[in-house]
């Protein structure tokens, strides 16, 4: 019975993300050059901060939804519209007075997807138990296997929307 109770909120989140995806879509006018030319695939990420979920949306269709960790109350995830600016495999973690090379104890996990605000990104983690909670320093944390999948699908310039209120 508890499993069924967990499915309803997740379905509501998925439905809301589909709504958000459709509301932001743009269509080319019939007969215009954009309508005649082969359409470029538009890909974006929408993160629901209160629900700790990330949706990958392509051409206004939800392709995949992942659980994530978001910023803790003391270091909240910012809300707004951002862009992917870089992607790094096996990143090095830099923090004042601390450098952690790629490896199992790296807090960034196996992938970094940098956004257009210094120090803000979507990344893996060495603390998978934090997924589904508000426990990061502001970034979006994912399980390493999930961020590796997302990493292959995103490119610089792809939009990232961080929505909702922080816990």
N, C-alpha and C positions, 0 to 999 in steps of 0.2 A: 504494500500500500504506500509506503514511503517513497518507493521508486516512482510511482505514478504521480505523486505530489511534486516531485522534482521535475518531471517532464513538462507540466503545465507552464511554469515560469520560463523554461527554456524555449518552449514553443512561442510564448508571448514575445520573448526577446527576438526570436527569428522573424516573427511577423512584423515587429516594429522595424527591424533592420530592412526588411523588404520594402516597407512603406517609405522609410528614409531614402532607400535607393531609388525608388520610383519618383519621389518628389524632386530629386535633384537632377534627373535625367534631362538631356536636351536632345531635341530631334531636329534634323535638317529639313529644310523646306523641300517639298517635292519638286523635282526638276532642277534643284540647285546643284552646283558642282560637288558639294559635300554629299548629297544624296546619290549622285551618279557614281562618284569615285568609291572604290572599295573602302568601307568604313574602317577606321583604326579602332582597335579594341581599346576601350577605356577601362582601366583597372583602378580600384581605390580600396582603401581600408577604412572601416568605421569601427571605432572602439566605443563600447558602452562602459563608461567608468563605473557607474553603480552596479552593473551586472557582471563586471569582470569578464567581458566577452569581446572578441575581435572578429569582425566579419570581413571576409575578402569578397568584394563585389566586382564583377566584370560585366560590362555592358548592361548595367542596372539589374543584374541577376546575382543573388547570393550564391557564391560558389562553395564557400566553406566557412564554418564558424568554429573558433578556437576559444578555450578558456585561457585567461591571462591573469597576471597579477598587475595591480595598478599602484599608484603612489599612496603611501601611508598618510595619515592625517598630518603628520609633521612635515612631510615632503610630498604634497599632492601632485598628481598628474595634471598638467595644464589642459584647459579646454580650448578648442579652436581648430582651425584648418591649417595643416602643415603639408610638407612635401618630403618625399624620400630624396635624400641628396647623395647617399653613398651606401655601399654594402661591403661588409668585411667578413671574410671567412677566418675563423679562429682568431678573434681580436685579442689585443692586449688591453688589460684594464689599467687605467691611469687615474689615480686619486692623489691629492697632495700627500707626499711622503710615502706613497705606496704604488708599486708597479707589479702587476701579476701577469705573467706571460700566459699564452694559451695553454689550456690543460684542464684537468678535472676540478681544480679549485678556483678557476676563473669565474667571478660573479657574472660575467657577460655570456657565459656558455660558449657555444660553438659558432654563433652568428651575431652580427651587429647590423642593423638596418638603421642608419642615421637619418634623423629628420633635420629640417632647416632651423633648428634652435640648438645652439651649442650644448652638448651633453645630453640631449634628448633623443631617445631611440627606442626601437623595438629589438629585443635581444633574448637570447637564451638565458639559462640560469644554472647555477650549481646548487640551487635550493628549490627543487621541484615542488616541495611541500607548500611553498608560498603561492602557487598558482591557485586562482580563485579567491584571492584575498587582497586587501589593500596593504601591501607590505613593502613595496619598492621605494626607491628614492625619487620617484617621479616618472621613471621610464615604464614601458610596457614590457613585462617579462613573459616569456613563453617557455613551455617545455622545449628542450633542445630539438627533439624530433619534429615538433610543430613549427618552430622557427626555421628549421632547415627546409621544410616544405614551402613555407611562405617566402623565404629568401629566393628560391628558384623562380617564383612567380612575379615578384616585384622588381621594378626598375627605377632608377633616378627619374624624378618628375612625377611619379605616381602620387596621387593625393592620399592623405591620411587625415581623418576627422576624429578628434577626441571629444566625445559628447557626454553630457550629463553632469551631475553634481558629485563632488567627492564625498565619500562617507564621512 
